[in-house]
Amino acid sequence: MTRDTTDNRRNLMKSLPCICGAFALVLVTLSHAPFSAAHAAESFSGYPVPRFVSLRGKVNVRRGPSPDQPIEWQYRRAGLPVEIIAETEEWRQIRDSEGYEGWVHKTLLKGDRHVLVVGDGSDLPVAVHTQADLAARVVMLAEPGVIGTVLSCLRDWCAVDFPNLDEGWVHKSLVWGVYQQEVID
């Protein structure tokens, strides 16, 4: 019986790296999953993570959450939408429409909701309609890269005000800065 116990311990010890590896994989997977409402209570700000916000203006993006971390790049467009994907008490890790990630101080962000026209990948202008309907009259065409202020969003459409242009409805698949199923009143 002692030998069986020893063999079982050896087998367990051989399996331990696999068990630890599987546990680590589960932890990594959970850490990259979208946060639920339960996780929002754990955030420093009390707001859900992830969430969309916009930049106040010129913003330095750092490698880590500290003023001692090197500046990786700088944004210079006020209103540019970014997604907060993690946070500390003073710092927010953000992701932009191209997938670049970095850390910014929380004072450089605002809760105003904006969208960036990204189009369908063809570089053609995006139709802005009078109503949330593809058959509705086109008010204007918005070039990819234009930023607009979100007025409201339905399941598939957002009413957007484009400064110095016009306002109207844009299909969510053509903008970045709102979640596909998000409704904003």
Residue pairs with C-beta under 8 A, 6 or more apart in sequence:
34 50
35 43
35 48
35 49
35 50
37 48
39 48
39 49
40 46
40 47
40 48
40 49
43 49
43 87
44 87
44 88
44 89
45 87
45 106
49 84
49 85
49 86
49 87
50 83
50 84
50 85
51 83
51 84
52 81
52 82
52 83
52 84
52 113
52 177
52 178
52 179
53 81
53 82
53 83
53 84
53 92
53 109
53 110
53 111
53 112
53 113
54 78
54 79
54 80
54 81
54 82
54 109
54 110
54 111
54 112
54 113
54 114
54 177
55 75
55 77
55 78
55 79
55 80
55 82
55 108
55 109
55 110
56 78
56 107
56 108
56 109
56 110
57 76
57 78
57 108
58 74
58 75
58 76
59 74
59 75
59 104
59 108
59 109
60 71
60 74
60 104
60 108
61 71
61 72
61 73
61 74
61 75
61 94
61 100
61 102
61 103
61 104
62 69
62 70
62 71
62 72
62 102
62 103
62 104
63 69
63 70
63 72
63 102
63 103
64 103
65 88
65 90
65 91
65 93
65 103
66 91
66 103
67 105
69 103
72 102
73 100
73 102
75 96
77 147
79 112
79 114
79 147
79 149
80 96
80 114
80 116
80 147
81 97
81 113
81 114
81 115
81 116
81 147
81 176
81 177
82 94
82 95
82 96
82 109
83 94
83 95
83 96
84 92
84 93
84 94
84 109
85 93
85 94
85 95
85 101
86 92
86 93
87 93
87 106
90 105
90 106
91 103
91 104
91 105
91 106
92 103
92 104
92 105
92 106
92 109
93 101
93 102
93 103
94 101
94 102
94 103
94 104
94 109
95 101
97 116
97 118
97 176
97 177
112 149
113 149
113 150
113 177
113 178
113 184
114 147
114 148
114 149
114 150
114 177
115 147
115 148
115 150
115 158
115 160
115 170
115 175
115 176
115 177
115 178
116 145
116 146
116 147
116 175
116 176
116 177
117 126
117 142
117 143
117 144
117 145
117 146
117 147
117 148
117 170
117 174
117 175
118 144
118 174
118 175
118 176
119 125
119 126
119 144
119 174
120 126
120 173
120 174
123 144
125 141
125 142
125 143
125 144
126 141
126 142
126 143
126 144
126 170
126 174
126 175
127 138
127 141
127 170
128 138
128 139
128 140
128 141
128 142
128 160
128 162
128 166
128 167
128 168
128 169
128 170
129 136
129 137
129 138
129 139
129 168
129 169
129 170
130 136
130 137
130 138
130 139
130 168
130 169
131 169
132 154
132 156
132 157
132 159
132 169
133 169
134 171
136 169
139 166
139 167
139 168
140 162
140 165
140 166
140 168
142 148
142 162
142 165
142 170
146 162
146 165
147 162
147 163
148 160
148 161
148 162
148 163
148 167
148 170
148 175
149 160
149 161
149 162
149 163
150 158
150 159
150 160
150 177
150 178
150 184
151 158
151 159
151 160
151 161
151 167
152 158
152 159
152 184
152 185
153 159
153 172
153 178
153 182
153 183
153 184
154 183
155 181
155 183
156 171
156 172
156 173
157 169
157 170
157 171
157 172
158 169
158 170
158 172
158 175
158 178
158 184
159 167
159 168
159 169
160 167
160 168
160 169
160 170
160 175
161 167
172 178
172 180
173 180
178 184
